[in-house]
Amino acid sequence: MLCILYTTGPYFLFVLIILTNAIYTLSCGKAPGSGGIPTEIVKLSRENPLLGHLHELLLQSWDEGTLPQDMRDAKIITLYKNKGDRRDCNNYHGISHLSTVGKAFARVVLNRLQQLADLVYPESQCGFRAKRSTVDIVFSITQL
């Protein structure tokens, strides 16, 4: 299994660094989600034993190929857009609250997928990529 590479050898420290960076990017002052652990506490984990437990949990999740259910569950709250009929569902948008640890793990996965996408997509692919937009490619085309 490919995931075994992350639980042994040189990738063990690599995953710890990726997790630490993901935790650092979390926004403070947000709702903690189902786990009830505020972002500020998780960010402090970079300096205490909680980081080691989160690291072990991430490695175990990669090894098993699944996250614990409470990290996958999201509480979705609908907010009215202040336009149109309140009885029309299209006039609402949803906000999902993941657990803080789930957000950190999702950030790790997102970062890895973005790195893989950068290897697979051609240079001309600008949509759905970090620090690029379709405006960039439209500008490039108009310059030809």
C-alpha positions in Angstrom: 0.0 0.0 0.0 1.3 3.4 -1.0 0.2 5.0 2.3 2.8 2.8 4.2 5.5 5.2 2.9 4.1 8.0 5.0 4.1 6.0 8.3 7.7 4.8 8.1 11.0 6.2 6.9 11.8 9.7 5.8 8.2 10.6 5.0 7.2 10.4 8.7 8.9 13.8 9.4 7.6 15.1 6.1 4.0 14.4 7.1 4.6 16.1 10.4 5.8 19.3 8.7 2.8 19.2 6.3 0.4 18.9 9.2 2.1 21.7 11.1 1.9 24.0 8.1 -1.8 23.1 7.7 -2.5 23.9 11.3 -0.7 27.2 10.9 -3.0 28.2 8.0 -6.2 27.7 10.0 -8.2 30.9 10.7 -8.7 31.8 14.4 -12.0 33.1 15.8 -14.1 30.6 13.8 -16.7 28.2 15.1 -15.0 24.9 16.4 -17.5 22.5 14.8 -18.6 19.2 16.2 -15.3 18.4 18.0 -15.7 21.5 20.2 -11.9 22.2 20.0 -11.2 25.9 19.1 -8.7 26.7 16.4 -6.6 28.6 18.9 -6.1 25.4 21.0 -5.1 23.3 17.9 -2.7 26.1 16.8 -1.1 25.9 20.3 -0.6 22.1 19.7 2.4 22.9 17.6 4.2 23.5 20.9 2.7 20.6 23.0 2.0 16.8 22.8 -1.3 17.3 21.1 0.5 17.7 17.8 2.0 14.2 18.2 -1.5 12.7 18.7 -2.8 14.6 15.7 0.2 13.3 13.7 -0.5 9.7 14.7 -4.2 10.1 13.9 -3.4 11.4 10.4 -0.9 8.6 9.7 -3.4 6.0 10.9 -6.1 7.6 8.8 -3.9 7.5 5.7 -2.9 3.9 6.5 -6.6 2.8 6.8 -7.7 5.0 3.9 -10.5 6.8 6.0 -11.0 9.5 8.5 -12.9 9.1 11.8 -16.6 9.8 11.2 -16.7 12.9 13.4 -14.1 14.5 11.2 -16.1 13.9 8.1 -19.4 15.1 9.4 -20.3 18.7 9.0 -23.1 20.7 10.5 -24.7 22.8 7.7 -26.4 26.1 8.5 -28.4 27.9 5.8 -28.3 31.7 5.6 -30.8 33.9 3.8 -29.2 36.0 1.1 -31.4 39.0 1.8 -33.0 38.9 -1.6 -36.0 37.3 -3.1 -38.7 35.1 -1.4 -37.7 33.5 1.9 -39.7 30.5 0.9 -37.5 29.8 -2.1 -34.5 27.5 -1.3 -32.4 29.2 -4.0 -32.3 32.4 -1.9 -30.2 30.7 0.8 -26.6 29.6 0.9 -25.1 27.0 3.2 -22.2 27.2 5.6 -20.7 24.0 6.8 -19.0 23.6 10.2 -16.3 20.9 10.2 -14.3 20.0 13.3 -11.1 22.0 13.7 -9.0 18.9 13.4 -11.0 17.9 10.3 -10.3 21.3 8.8 -6.6 20.7 9.4 -6.7 17.3 7.8 -8.7 18.6 4.9 -6.0 21.3 4.4 -3.3 18.6 4.3 -5.3 16.7 1.6 -6.0 19.9 -0.4 -2.3 20.8 -0.4 -1.2 17.3 -1.6 -3.9 17.4 -4.3 -2.7 20.8 -5.5 0.8 19.6 -5.7 -0.3 16.6 -7.8 -2.4 18.8 -10.0 0.6 21.0 -10.7 2.5 18.0 -11.9 -0.4 16.7 -14.1 -2.0 19.9 -15.6 -0.3 21.6 -18.5 1.0 25.1 -17.9 -1.9 26.5 -19.9 -4.4 25.2 -17.4 -5.3 28.2 -15.2 -8.8 27.4 -13.9 -9.1 25.8 -10.5 -5.4 26.2 -9.7 -3.8 28.2 -6.9 -2.6 31.7 -7.7 -4.0 31.4 -11.3 -7.3 32.3 -12.9 -9.0 32.2 -16.2 -8.3 35.9 -16.4 -4.6 35.1 -16.7 -5.1 32.8 -19.7 -7.5 35.3 -21.4 -4.8 38.0 -21.0 -2.2 35.6 -22.4 -4.4 34.8 -25.4 -5.1 38.5 -26.2 -1.3 39.2 -26.2 -0.7 36.6 -29.0 
